[in-house]
Amino acid sequence: MKNTNVKRLVAAALALTLSLGFAACGSTGETSSAPAATDTAADTTQTGSSDGSGTSSETTYSPENPVTVKLGLTASIYEDIWNPIKEKVAAEGINLEYVQFSDYALPNEALENGEIDITSHQHHAYFNNQIAQEGWTDLTSIGDTFIIAMNLYSDKIKSVDEIQDGDKISVPNDASNEGRALKLLANAGIITLKADAGANPEINDIETYNKKVELVELNASDTVSSLPDVTAAVINGNYALDAGIDPTTAIYNEEKYDDDSYFCLLAVREADKDRPELKRLVELFQSDDTKKIFDDEFKGYFKPAWEYKFDEQ
C-alpha cells in the first residue's frame, strides 16, 4: 500500500520536524512552543500599487528593514510547499517563521490571540465551524490554497463492494471532518443520509445503513493507525500523505465538491487582511510554481483550489 516516492518525501519532511497532521485540509496534544507575537501590522501597510516586480513600491519592509510573519501549520509536510516561498520572500524582506501545532484546534486560537499572523492548516468547513463555536468575529480568509482529498482506504479489501454487514469503518470524530466522511460513505453507497442532513451531516443524519457497518469514531490523526483493526478507514489526505499511503490504492475516492467547504485556506485577523506581506504570501502561493510542487512532489494529493471551477464537474 505504500508508494516509495511518497514515502521518501514524507521521511525527508519528518526529518525537519515532527509530523503533526491536517484536518481538513485534527490531532490531539499540546501545542508546540509558539514564539511571542510580533507587532508588525502597523509597520507594513501598503499605500500604493505594485511596481511590476510583484511587491509593492510603497511597502515599508525590505531586506534592510525586514518584517517577521509567523505562519501556523499542523504538519511538517506543508513546509515542503512553503519552503520555496519562504526563500523567495526572505530576499524581499519577509522573514517567514513556521509555528507547528500538534492540535488542529489550536492555530486559530493562537491567531485570535495575536500569537501568530496567518494560518494554513484548515478547510472552510472546519474554519467556519470553529469560529462559530468559539464566537470569534476577528478572523477571516484571504485566499484558498489547495484541495486534499479524504479517501476510503483498507488493508483488508480491494473494493468498496467487498464491505459486508458487521464490518467496522473508522471515521474522524471532529464535526466538520466527520460530516465530510459521512458524505463520502454516502457517495460510496454504504449509507444513505437524510434529505435534510445539510452540508455537514452528523451520525444521527444517517437514514439507512445499506451495509450494516459499525462506524468507529476516532481522532482524525488516529484513523491511519486504525487500519489493522477495521475493515476500512476514512482518512484525511494529510494523514495519508504523512503515512506514505499511495492515494491510488484508495478503495473509494473523494472526487466531487459541491462548494468550497473542503477547500483549504489562509486565515488572518480581520484587521490584518490588507497587510502587504500577507497579501504577498497569498500571491506567491497561488502561483504556477506552487502548482509545480503539487504535481512534481505530491503526485495525486493536492489540487490548486484557487483554480477550481464547480461547473467543470
Salt bridges, closest charged atoms under 4 A:
GLU92 OE2 - ARG280 NH2 2.67
ASP117 OD1 - ARG269 NH2 3.79
ASP117 OD1 - ARG275 NH1 3.30
ASP144 OD1 - HIS124 NE2 2.66
GLU254 OE1 - ARG180 NH2 2.54
ASP260 OD2 - HIS124 NE2 3.82
GLU270 OE2 - LYS273 NZ 2.69
ASP272 OD2 - ARG269 NH2 2.99
ASP272 OD2 - ARG275 NH1 3.35
GLU277 OE2 - ARG275 NH2 2.90
GLU283 OE1 - ARG280 NH1 2.91
ASP288 OD1 - LYS291 NZ 3.63
ASP296 OD2 - LYS292 NZ 2.48
GLU307 OE2 - LYS291 NZ 3.00
